[in-house]
Amino acid sequence: MCALCGVLGGDGHWTDAAPRPGVFTRNTDGLARRRERMARVEAANRILKLYGLSLSDWQGASFVLSTATGRTELVDNLAHLWATAEKLAGRPCDPLDPAVIARLRDGNG
């Protein structure tokens, strides 16, 4: 996405479900958008677990990324997740790493 679309898009991030029919989502009611957001958190947590991290939703507005020792960072949207994960983990966190994908396929993730 170009920077101009991000500015003109309003408060919501492009990775979030939009409340308008036909705008990259089939979820037009609040409950359905909330379920979709929680499904994204669950998917991210399957990967983040491999790095000793966990993600939770915060008021439907941002996310809280935590380490096992309790260090936390607020993450505005999923676009900032992996850079923040690397900062907290102190190592690269690549969700597309073939080893990560293999662990997820094998059910070890």
C-alpha positions in Angstrom: 0.0 0.0 0.0 1.3 3.5 -0.8 1.6 6.1 1.9 -1.1 8.2 0.5 -3.7 5.4 0.8 -2.6 4.9 4.4 -3.2 8.6 5.2 -6.5 8.9 3.4 -7.8 5.6 4.7 -8.8 7.0 8.1 -8.2 5.6 11.6 -8.4 1.9 10.7 -5.3 0.1 9.3 -5.7 -1.8 6.1 -5.0 -5.1 7.9 -8.2 -4.6 10.0 -11.6 -5.5 8.8 -13.6 -2.6 7.5 -17.2 -2.0 8.5 -18.3 -1.3 4.9 -19.6 -4.0 2.6 -17.3 -4.8 -0.3 -14.2 -3.3 1.2 -11.9 -6.3 1.6 -14.2 -7.9 4.1 -17.5 -9.8 4.3 -17.8 -8.9 8.0 -20.0 -5.8 8.2 -21.2 -6.1 11.8 -19.0 -5.4 14.9 -19.1 -8.9 16.3 -18.0 -10.5 13.0 -15.1 -8.0 12.7 -14.1 -8.7 16.3 -14.1 -12.5 15.6 -11.9 -11.8 12.5 -9.5 -9.8 14.6 -9.2 -12.5 17.2 -8.6 -15.1 14.4 -5.6 -12.9 13.3 -4.3 -12.8 16.9 -4.6 -16.6 17.2 -2.7 -17.1 13.9 0.0 -14.7 14.9 0.3 -16.4 18.3 1.0 -19.8 16.6 4.1 -18.2 15.1 5.1 -15.9 18.0 5.0 -18.9 20.4 8.1 -20.2 18.5 9.9 -17.0 19.5 8.7 -17.0 23.2 6.2 -14.2 22.6 2.5 -13.8 22.8 0.1 -11.3 21.3 -3.2 -10.1 22.7 -5.9 -7.6 21.6 -6.2 -4.3 23.4 -9.6 -2.8 23.2 -9.9 -3.6 19.5 -7.6 -0.6 18.8 -4.1 -2.0 19.1 -2.2 -5.1 20.3 0.0 -6.0 23.3 3.0 -8.1 22.5 4.6 -9.8 25.6 7.6 -12.0 26.4 7.5 -14.9 28.8 9.2 -12.7 31.4 6.6 -10.0 31.2 8.2 -7.4 29.0 5.5 -5.8 26.9 5.1 -3.4 24.0 2.1 -1.9 22.4 1.7 -2.6 18.7 -0.5 -0.2 16.7 -1.3 -2.7 13.9 -0.1 -6.0 12.4 2.3 -4.1 10.1 4.4 -3.2 13.1 4.2 -6.6 14.7 7.4 -8.3 13.4 9.7 -5.4 14.0 8.5 -5.1 17.6 8.8 -8.9 18.0 12.4 -8.8 16.9 13.1 -6.0 19.4 11.5 -7.9 22.3 13.0 -11.3 21.3 16.4 -9.9 20.6 16.7 -11.9 17.4 15.2 -12.0 13.9 11.6 -13.2 13.8 10.6 -14.2 10.3 7.1 -15.7 9.9 8.0 -16.9 6.4 11.2 -18.7 7.4 11.0 -22.3 5.9 11.9 -23.8 9.3 9.0 -21.9 11.0 6.6 -23.0 8.3 7.7 -26.6 8.6 7.2 -26.5 12.4 3.7 -25.2 12.0 2.9 -27.9 9.4 4.2 -30.6 11.7 2.1 -29.3 14.5 5.0 -28.2 16.6 4.1 -24.6 16.5 
